[in-house]
Amino acid sequence: MSRTRMVIGSSGGLLMLFGAFRLFTEVSTRNLLFLALWLAGAVAIHDGVLAPVVVGIGAALRRIPARARRFVQGALIAGGLVTVIALPLIHRENSQPKVKAVLQQDFTANVAILLTIVAGVAVLLYLVRVVSGGQAASATNDRPSDDHASSSE
């Protein structure tokens, strides 16, 4: 194991201990219980809803030609990240006084604009790839063919 990895790992461990110390010494027991409930809910939502949806989307993407699939996957990942970041802002929209102008924006419209941009960039990149003739490398499926001879025969 390299020295750099040891330093980075040790630094991360020390920061985690510092965070745990601050959490247990400066946060009330009531808030710690709410945090524990929130974390349990997050795990349940991830494992019970989000993960199966992602697996289903992945299975559905197998029907898209290999040449276009990577661009659809990239757009879905970027769009998902934008949406996850925006959901708390949409939820808290217009919940603060006018002085806090950040939460006075129309986040739903802004997210729609961002998702349109993400989709447009994905389509544009795909078209550039097709026009430039770069489809040969990505047109093949990553799976080996069924007619290849085994090296053990």
Contacts in CASP RR format, 6 or more apart in sequence:
PFRMAT RR
TARGET T0000
AUTHOR 0000-0000-0000
METHOD contacts of the structure
MODEL  1
MSRTRMVIGSSGGLLMLFGAFRLFTEVSTRNLLFLALWLAGAVAIHDGVL
APVVVGIGAALRRIPARARRFVQGALIAGGLVTVIALPLIHRENSQPKVK
AVLQQDFTANVAILLTIVAGVAVLLYLVRVVSGGQAASATNDRPSDDHAS
SSE
23 32 0 8 1.000
24 32 0 8 1.000
27 35 0 8 1.000
57 76 0 8 1.000
61 69 0 8 1.000
61 72 0 8 1.000
61 73 0 8 1.000
64 72 0 8 1.000
65 139 0 8 1.000
66 138 0 8 1.000
66 139 0 8 1.000
66 140 0 8 1.000
66 141 0 8 1.000
66 142 0 8 1.000
67 129 0 8 1.000
67 130 0 8 1.000
67 135 0 8 1.000
67 138 0 8 1.000
67 139 0 8 1.000
68 126 0 8 1.000
70 138 0 8 1.000
71 122 0 8 1.000
71 123 0 8 1.000
71 125 0 8 1.000
71 126 0 8 1.000
71 129 0 8 1.000
72 122 0 8 1.000
74 122 0 8 1.000
75 118 0 8 1.000
75 119 0 8 1.000
75 120 0 8 1.000
75 121 0 8 1.000
75 122 0 8 1.000
78 118 0 8 1.000
78 122 0 8 1.000
79 114 0 8 1.000
79 115 0 8 1.000
79 118 0 8 1.000
82 111 0 8 1.000
82 114 0 8 1.000
82 115 0 8 1.000
82 118 0 8 1.000
83 111 0 8 1.000
83 115 0 8 1.000
86 107 0 8 1.000
86 110 0 8 1.000
86 111 0 8 1.000
86 114 0 8 1.000
89 103 0 8 1.000
89 107 0 8 1.000
90 107 0 8 1.000
90 108 0 8 1.000
90 111 0 8 1.000
92 103 0 8 1.000
93 103 0 8 1.000
93 105 0 8 1.000
93 106 0 8 1.000
93 107 0 8 1.000
93 108 0 8 1.000
94 103 0 8 1.000
94 104 0 8 1.000
95 103 0 8 1.000
96 102 0 8 1.000
96 103 0 8 1.000
96 104 0 8 1.000
98 104 0 8 1.000
129 135 0 8 1.000
129 138 0 8 1.000
END
